[in-house]
């Protein structure tokens, strides 16, 4: 089973709202990722968690706040977003971050389509 | 700056033909290479990975890697309209490094 789940599938929010995106995997993977993807562009890495610790923050604005409550869950808290933050937000997981094909293979969830009004 | 390049397309092939997708990368230390398929509005779906020079086959898909020339390709035999999607090449280096995605190639298989 290589399933990563994400909720909600769609989210519409105003610029003053606070919302959260949720990601879950039960594959025993120890690395989890948040990506942002705009139309006709490749996924853009936002955050990496390895063994529940934030290891990479790709200079993401503070209005995005990640959280890893346990090894299976990853949240992305959203606050005071801008319309340009509208995008598909993807969660992915991999066994490890060892630099080998098998361990580093990333499996993506279905994504959350976010619209900021 | 590590770069991964792909022809943006669209690449159009007739149904039943072989589709050839190419990817080049700048970092000679890159170790592993991945091909993902992404349908419009959906998330990337892993097709296969390759890390040794040569060919790797999985059903209608064959990945080819040439580290000396720094390119990796994906061949799709007997292309079907359902193969119409964007194909993303991803490259990773050593321990702890992140995927570097190419811009993707849009493939259109014409019935």
Interface residues (C-beta under 8 A of the other chain):
Chain A: X2 X41 X42 X43 X45 X48 X55 X56 X88 X90 X97 X98 X99 X100 X101 X102 X104 X105 X106 X107 X108 X109 X110 X111 X113
Chain B: X31 X32 X34 X36 X41 X42 X43 X44 X45 X46 X49 X50 X51 X88 X90 X92 X93 X94 X95 X96 X97 X98 X99 X101 X102 X103 X104
